[in-house]
Amino acid sequence: MKENKSSKIVEYNGLKIQMHPEVYEPAEDTFQILEIINIDKSCRVLEIGTGTGIIALECMRRGGFVVCSDVNPFAVELVKKNYEQNKSILSGSLDVRLGDLFNVVKDDEIFDVVIFNPPYLPTTKDDLVGGLGWFDIAVDGGISGLDVTERFIKKLPGFLGKNGYGLLVFSSLSNRLKLEEIIKNAGFKAKVVLSRLYDDEHIDVYRISFS
């Protein structure tokens, strides 16, 4: 991964990803997901909270049929720009949508892989940055850190194929036992497939599946 700080472009696997001040930039959690994704050609992929689109475009570069979404309109427009900038090395397909979690998904759409790097930080009102609010939306997981994650997990069963799986980012600053209880109650099994320590927290990527 290379970063051109003067023009705010991140380079990854041949992709050139432009940044935007109102969109969450690729960080350690992003690259943990990129490190473990294993997308086959024609794999049906949904990425929620796509941000710059770097994960969605990497899935597409590998031949995946990708739907990606974000609640942030700046992110949706940025993904479209990044697609145009990189389309010469992409295959598969890309559908970019604006909306919250699974509200962007049609009732009959089922996916092989669902990826979500949620707002996972335990947050109080005093922690909020303010401004236009898009940074807060990207990181604010509520008091528990699991508010958005819980909403995601409860809806996931309706959109995940029988043999599919989800990839979900978790911070050890939140309650792991509560997360795993939410996962179990939704009918899933889960395991940590990649864990890294950064300062005072572990960032984990969970693989969630029906079996």
ChimeraX attribute file (.defattr): number of C-alpha atoms within 10 A of each C-alpha:
attribute: neighborCount
match mode: 1-to-1
recipient: residues
	/A:1	9
	/A:2	10
	/A:3	13
	/A:4	11
	/A:5	8
	/A:6	6
	/A:7	9
	/A:8	14
	/A:9	16
	/A:10	19
	/A:11	15
	/A:12	15
	/A:13	9
	/A:14	11
	/A:15	21
	/A:16	18
	/A:17	24
	/A:18	20
	/A:19	21
	/A:20	15
	/A:21	10
	/A:22	17
	/A:23	19
	/A:24	20
	/A:25	19
	/A:26	16
	/A:27	8
	/A:28	12
	/A:29	18
	/A:30	18
	/A:31	14
	/A:32	18
	/A:33	22
	/A:34	16
	/A:35	10
	/A:36	12
	/A:37	14
	/A:38	11
	/A:39	19
	/A:40	13
	/A:41	14
	/A:42	16
	/A:43	20
	/A:44	25
	/A:45	25
	/A:46	30
	/A:47	24
	/A:48	25
	/A:49	25
	/A:50	29
	/A:51	31
	/A:52	28
	/A:53	29
	/A:54	25
	/A:55	20
	/A:56	28
	/A:57	28
	/A:58	21
	/A:59	29
	/A:60	28
	/A:61	23
	/A:62	18
	/A:63	19
	/A:64	25
	/A:65	24
	/A:66	25
	/A:67	22
	/A:68	26
	/A:69	29
	/A:70	25
	/A:71	20
	/A:72	23
	/A:73	17
	/A:74	17
	/A:75	26
	/A:76	23
	/A:77	19
	/A:78	20
	/A:79	28
	/A:80	15
	/A:81	16
	/A:82	19
	/A:83	24
	/A:84	11
	/A:85	14
	/A:86	15
	/A:87	14
	/A:88	9
	/A:89	13
	/A:90	19
	/A:91	18
	/A:92	17
	/A:93	16
	/A:94	21
	/A:95	12
	/A:96	21
	/A:97	21
	/A:98	19
	/A:99	17
	/A:100	15
	/A:101	21
	/A:102	17
	/A:103	12
	/A:104	17
	/A:105	17
	/A:106	9
	/A:107	10
	/A:108	7
	/A:109	12
	/A:110	19
	/A:111	21
	/A:112	19
	/A:113	26
	/A:114	25
	/A:115	22
	/A:116	20
	/A:117	21
	/A:118	25
	/A:119	24
	/A:120	25
	/A:121	22
	/A:122	19
	/A:123	17
	/A:124	13
	/A:125	10
	/A:126	6
	/A:127	11
	/A:128	14
	/A:129	12
	/A:130	11
	/A:131	9
	/A:132	9
	/A:133	12
	/A:134	20
	/A:135	19
	/A:136	17
	/A:137	17
	/A:138	21
	/A:139	18
	/A:140	24
	/A:141	22
	/A:142	16
	/A:143	14
	/A:144	17
	/A:145	25
	/A:146	25
	/A:147	17
	/A:148	16
	/A:149	22
	/A:150	18
	/A:151	13
	/A:152	18
	/A:153	20
	/A:154	14
	/A:155	14
	/A:156	20
	/A:157	18
	/A:158	13
	/A:159	20
	/A:160	22
	/A:161	18
	/A:162	13
	/A:163	11
	/A:164	19
	/A:165	24
	/A:166	25
	/A:167	22
	/A:168	21
	/A:169	23
	/A:170	26
	/A:171	22
	/A:172	15
	/A:173	15
	/A:174	18
	/A:175	14
	/A:176	13
	/A:177	9
	/A:178	13
	/A:179	17
	/A:180	16
	/A:181	11
	/A:182	18
	/A:183	19
	/A:184	15
	/A:185	12
	/A:186	16
	/A:187	14
	/A:188	20
	/A:189	16
	/A:190	18
	/A:191	12
	/A:192	15
	/A:193	14
	/A:194	15
	/A:195	16
	/A:196	14
	/A:197	11
	/A:198	9
	/A:199	6
	/A:200	8
	/A:201	12
	/A:202	14
	/A:203	21
	/A:204	21
	/A:205	25
	/A:206	21
	/A:207	20
	/A:208	24
	/A:209	22
	/A:210	17
	/A:211	11
